[in-house]
Amino acid sequence: MKKTICTLLLSILLLPAAFAGNPVPYSIFDKAGRTISFDEMIQSLAPADVVFFGEMHNCPITHWLEYKTVEALFLANKGQMNLGMEMFERDNQPLIDEFFQGVIGSDSFEDECRLWPNYSTDYEPMVSFARENGMRLIATNVPRHYAAIVKQRGLAYLDSLSDAAKQYFPPLPVPYRENPEAEKGFSLMAMLGNKQHANAAYIGQAQALKDATMAWVIAHNLDKKMLHVNGNYHSDANTGIITYLKEYAPKTVYKTIYTVKQEDVSQLEQDYLGHGDFYIVVPYDMVTSY
């Protein structure tokens, strides 16, 4: 009994040591891997024509920092800001504009806009900030069924579609610019989804259609500065959207944010250098929104 009591007391005494330390939800680094503050990052981002915020889609800290970045850049640029988002598709732009103008309510907007499942938790705060502060929300992505068509039939098939359909694409033919890292990832996703017969080249071409469309829309909405929110792979290492933006609007000044998970957030792992201008690093055990 005495031994059991001693063991219990020892365990209680050691509890503070087991939970010692101050949990850090994220760290920010510049392109050289130096730790910087959020304010320092914003000061560097503010002069850019476009800031690409490459996100992890299910990371709550990432989404909160997107919200704070929209807010900070809006203030830094005295309200001269647009918000572009991969999560909205081009054919929904009239619906978005009507919602922002108060023509329709949030129920109609949410029912009809093909929102991502995590919209209410991860993107709604950003959209609400934009709406309440007179910003324009720009739907930059291609309607998803056209990306699905390319995934099945390839980019060349777009030329056979109607003129009404073609208004949602950049001028055809869309030049195919390979993005090897993205193609590896999407091929793996196809395998994991038991789609062994998926055409890896067509998957890459569908990705290229998304990137080119987003770049085309951004290039035609630079009347104000823009924060563009997209998955990491769409702006990784200045590829994806940026590859096409350089063709459609070559003088555009842009900066990129790249988000990653690491065991240790106190320093940036060297393998990530070259992927972005700034890095937001969150712990591997960070909770996810889905």
Buried (B, 14 or more C-beta within 10 A) or exposed (E): EEEEEEEEEEEEEEEEEEEEEEEEEBBBBBBEEEBBEBEBBBEBBBEBBBBBBBBBBBBBBBBBBBBBBBBBBBEBBEEEBBBBBBBBBBBBBEBBBBBBEEEBEEEEBBEEBBBBEBBEEBBBBBBEBBBEBEBBBBBBBBBEEBBEBBBEBBBEBBEEBEEEBBEBBBEEEBEBBBBEBBBEBBBEEBEEEEEEEBBBBBBBBBBBBBBBBBBBBBBEBBEBBBBBBBBBBBBBBBBBBBBBBBBBBEEBEBBBBBBBBBEEBEEBEEEBEEBBBBBBBBBEEBEEBE
